């Protein structure tokens, strides 16, 4: 079964700089994709599975993330304490993904971006509830909140604040380490810094996908493994075998 969180990780990577032109240069952009209908969360506490509303997807399968629960309290992942808030976040995510869905007509006018409005609403949610954790809104609701923060590129300071809150939730076994990795890299690139985990793609080099610049690339797979992510080679393979 595919994981909503782990498959959406592919969907919300930074837009590719360009398609391959044979000499490694970049010429066009590649749009982000949509997400699958299912969610699986695995922790060292009892395993719980929850289902998200149906959405369209064109993304390949990827691995789930195993996160050690730091708290002795068992989190009821399939019974969030704020189900109405979960529903709202999932609706926001659906709108986000609809805007980013590939257009059948390449000349068609793109729908207006609602990123700023969703960012503003997520700020209100955080002010009232704190970070939307697994316990609060379920795994899929928490993933929706992360995706909205991941796409809040117009407000990098908010992305930093969201990352700090997500890091605490993940450390407590109430959020995803994989999502921490992706938002860490997004914030880094939006701050003109090197990414850490290689989650954000840079474009094509000699016919193969490449990651945006990162620190200590030789040891990136070890850092990815610590966050529950597969190797960089496995990650690229999920994008059509890594060719472009």
Secondary structure per residue as TSV (DSSP state, phi and psi in degrees):
chain	resnum	aa	ss	phi	psi
A	1	X	-	360.0	138.7
A	2	X	-	-84.6	146.7
A	3	X	-	-93.1	129.8
A	4	X	H	-58.0	-46.2
A	5	X	H	-64.9	-50.5
A	6	X	H	-71.5	-32.0
A	7	X	H	-75.3	-36.4
A	8	X	H	-65.4	-24.1
A	9	X	H	-54.4	-37.9
A	10	X	H	-70.5	-36.6
A	11	X	H	-69.1	-27.1
A	12	X	T	-108.9	18.7
A	13	X	S	-66.6	159.8
A	14	X	-	-59.2	143.0
A	15	X	-	-56.8	136.0
A	16	X	B	-59.1	139.8
A	17	X	S	-62.7	-39.9
A	18	X	-	-174.9	168.4
A	19	X	-	-86.6	157.8
A	20	X	B	-71.6	139.2
A	21	X	-	-117.4	15.0
A	22	X	S	95.0	-36.0
A	23	X	S	-107.2	10.6
A	24	X	S	91.8	-3.4
A	25	X	-	-81.7	166.4
A	26	X	B	-114.9	141.9
A	27	X	-	-129.9	-32.7
A	28	X	-	-136.4	167.0
A	29	X	-	-103.4	159.2
A	30	X	B	-120.0	129.7
A	31	X	-	-76.2	159.5
A	32	X	-	-78.7	163.8
A	33	X	-	-112.6	-175.1
A	34	X	-	-102.9	-176.4
A	35	X	-	-121.1	162.9
A	36	X	-	-86.3	171.9
A	37	X	S	-88.0	-2.2
A	38	X	E	-120.8	156.1
A	39	X	E	-131.5	134.6
A	40	X	E	-132.7	128.1
A	41	X	E	-117.9	135.1
A	42	X	E	-123.5	124.8
A	43	X	E	-128.7	172.5
A	44	X	S	-80.1	-9.0
A	45	X	S	-79.2	177.0
A	46	X	S	-54.2	136.8
A	47	X	-	-70.1	136.0
A	48	X	E	-132.8	139.2
A	49	X	E	-117.2	135.4
A	50	X	E	-131.3	152.0
A	51	X	E	-111.3	136.3
A	52	X	-	-97.3	161.0
A	53	X	-	-60.1	154.1
A	54	X	-	-66.4	132.3
A	55	X	-	-139.3	160.8
A	56	X	-	-80.8	156.9
A	57	X	-	-155.8	149.1
A	58	X	-	-127.5	11.1
A	59	X	-	-87.6	147.4
A	60	X	-	-75.6	164.3
A	61	X	-	-70.0	155.2
A	62	X	-	-144.6	-174.6
A	63	X	-	-91.6	155.4
A	64	X	-	-84.4	165.6
A	65	X	-	-106.8	133.3
A	66	X	E	-99.7	123.3
A	67	X	E	-122.6	128.6
A	68	X	-	-75.9	127.9
A	69	X	-	-78.2	120.4
A	70	X	-	-80.9	-21.6
A	71	X	S	-96.4	143.6
A	72	X	S	-72.2	-14.2
A	73	X	S	-74.3	131.2
A	74	X	-	-80.7	126.0
A	75	X	-	-90.5	125.1
A	76	X	-	-81.8	88.4
A	77	X	T	-65.7	-26.2
A	78	X	T	-95.4	9.0
A	79	X	S	-140.3	69.2
A	80	X	-	-62.2	150.3
A	81	X	S	-75.4	-18.2
A	82	X	-	-127.5	73.5
A	83	X	H	-63.4	-33.0
A	84	X	H	-68.3	-37.0
A	85	X	H	-67.0	-39.7
A	86	X	H	-56.0	-47.1
A	87	X	H	-60.7	-40.0
A	88	X	H	-64.1	-43.8
A	89	X	H	-64.1	-39.8
A	90	X	H	-65.9	-36.4
A	91	X	H	-66.0	-38.8
A	92	X	H	-64.1	-40.5
A	93	X	H	-65.6	-40.5
A	94	X	H	-60.1	-40.9
A	95	X	H	-65.8	-40.8
A	96	X	H	-57.9	-47.1
A	97	X	H	-72.1	-33.8
A	98	X	H	-62.8	-40.3
A	99	X	H	-64.3	-29.0
A	100	X	H	-98.1	1.5
A	101	X	S	-66.6	143.7
A	102	X	-	-57.8	140.2
A	103	X	-	-89.5	131.8
A	104	X	S	-63.3	-39.0
A	105	X	S	-100.9	109.8
A	106	X	T	-62.4	-18.5
A	107	X	T	-94.1	-2.8
A	108	X	S	-68.7	148.5
A	109	X	-	-70.6	131.1
A	110	X	-	-70.9	146.6
A	111	X	-	-65.7	150.2
A	112	X	-	-63.1	144.9
A	113	X	-	-75.3	135.0
A	114	X	-	-106.2	15.4
A	115	X	H	-58.1	-44.4
A	116	X	H	-62.7	-41.8
A	117	X	H	-65.7	-39.9
A	118	X	H	-69.0	-36.2
A	119	X	H	-61.6	-45.7
A	120	X	H	-60.9	-41.4
A	121	X	H	-68.9	-38.9
A	122	X	H	-63.8	-36.3
A	123	X	H	-60.3	-42.9
A	124	X	H	-63.1	-41.7
A	125	X	H	-62.0	-45.0
A	126	X	H	-64.7	-39.3
A	127	X	H	-62.4	-32.7
A	128	X	H	-88.9	-41.2
A	129	X	H	-113.1	-14.0
A	130	X	S	84.2	-171.8
A	131	X	S	-64.3	135.8
A	132	X	-	-68.4	96.9
A	133	X	-	-86.6	172.7
A	134	X	H	-56.9	-44.4
A	135	X	H	-64.6	-38.1
A	136	X	H	-73.6	-46.9
A	137	X	H	-129.2	10.2
A	138	X	H	81.3	167.3
A	139	X	H	-63.2	-44.7
A	140	X	H	-69.6	-36.0
A	141	X	H	-65.6	-39.0
A	142	X	H	-66.6	-38.8
A	143	X	H	-62.8	-38.8
A	144	X	H	-61.3	-43.0
A	145	X	H	-62.4	-43.6
A	146	X	H	-60.6	-43.9
A	147	X	H	-62.4	-38.9
A	148	X	H	-64.9	-42.7
A	149	X	H	-64.5	-39.7
A	150	X	H	-61.0	-32.2
A	151	X	T	-95.0	8.4
A	152	X	-	-87.3	48.9
A	153	X	T	-65.7	-19.7
A	154	X	T	-76.8	-6.7
A	155	X	-	-140.0	77.1
A	156	X	H	-65.8	-32.8
A	157	X	H	-61.8	-40.7
A	158	X	H	-65.4	-39.4
A	159	X	H	-58.1	-40.7
A	160	X	H	-62.5	-43.6
A	161	X	H	-63.5	-42.9
A	162	X	H	-63.0	-40.3
A	163	X	H	-61.0	-44.0
A	164	X	H	-60.8	-41.0
A	165	X	H	-69.2	-41.1
A	166	X	H	-65.1	-37.2
A	167	X	H	-60.6	-41.4
A	168	X	H	-64.9	-45.5
A	169	X	H	-60.2	-44.4
A	170	X	H	-65.3	-39.5
A	171	X	H	-64.1	-27.3
A	172	X	T	-90.8	6.4
A	173	X	T	73.7	23.0
A	174	X	S	-123.6	22.6
A	175	X	S	-168.5	176.3
A	176	X	-	-99.5	127.2
A	177	X	H	-66.1	-35.6
A	178	X	H	-60.3	-40.6
A	179	X	H	-67.9	-34.2
A	180	X	H	-59.0	-43.9
A	181	X	H	-61.1	-46.5
A	182	X	H	-66.2	-41.8
A	183	X	H	-71.6	-33.0
A	184	X	H	-57.6	-47.3
A	185	X	H	-67.7	-37.8
A	186	X	H	-63.8	-45.3
A	187	X	H	-62.7	-40.8
A	188	X	H	-60.2	-49.4
A	189	X	H	-65.9	-37.2
A	190	X	H	-70.7	-11.8
A	191	X	T	-107.6	14.2
A	192	X	T	59.1	39.2
A	193	X	-	-119.2	169.6
A	194	X	-	-79.6	140.3
A	195	X	B	-75.7	168.0
A	196	X	S	-108.2	-38.6
A	197	X	S	-110.8	-1.2
A	198	X	-	70.8	24.9
A	199	X	-	-80.3	-21.6
A	200	X	S	-98.6	123.9
A	201	X	E	-82.5	147.1
A	202	X	E	-105.5	-26.7
A	203	X	E	144.5	-152.3
A	204	X	E	-112.6	136.2
A	205	X	E	-132.6	115.8
A	206	X	T	53.9	41.4
A	207	X	T	82.2	7.1
A	208	X	E	-128.7	148.2
A	209	X	E	-63.1	148.1
A	210	X	E	-134.7	155.0
A	211	X	E	-86.4	154.2
A	212	X	-	-61.9	157.6
A	213	X	-	-51.8	140.3
A	214	X	B	-138.8	166.0
A	215	X	S	-77.9	147.2
A	216	X	-	39.0	61.5
A	217	X	G	-59.4	-28.9
A	218	X	G	-58.6	-30.9
A	219	X	G	-110.1	17.9
A	220	X	H	-64.5	-35.5
A	221	X	H	-65.1	-33.5
A	222	X	H	-66.7	-40.2
A	223	X	H	-67.0	-39.7
A	224	X	H	-63.8	-42.6
A	225	X	H	-60.8	-37.4
A	226	X	H	-64.2	-21.8
A	227	X	T	-102.0	8.9
A	228	X	T	81.5	16.3
A	229	X	-	-101.5	152.4
A	230	X	-	-72.8	-180.0
A	231	X	-	-69.0	163.8
A	232	X	H	-63.4	-37.8
A	233	X	H	-63.1	-42.5
A	234	X	H	-64.4	-38.5
A	235	X	H	-62.2	-47.7
A	236	X	H	-62.5	-35.7
A	237	X	H	-62.8	-25.4
A	238	X	T	-72.8	-13.1
A	239	X	T	-99.6	70.8
A	240	X	G	61.7	37.9
A	241	X	G	80.6	5.0
A	242	X	G	86.8	-2.1
A	243	X	B	-88.4	154.4
A	244	X	-	-150.5	360.0
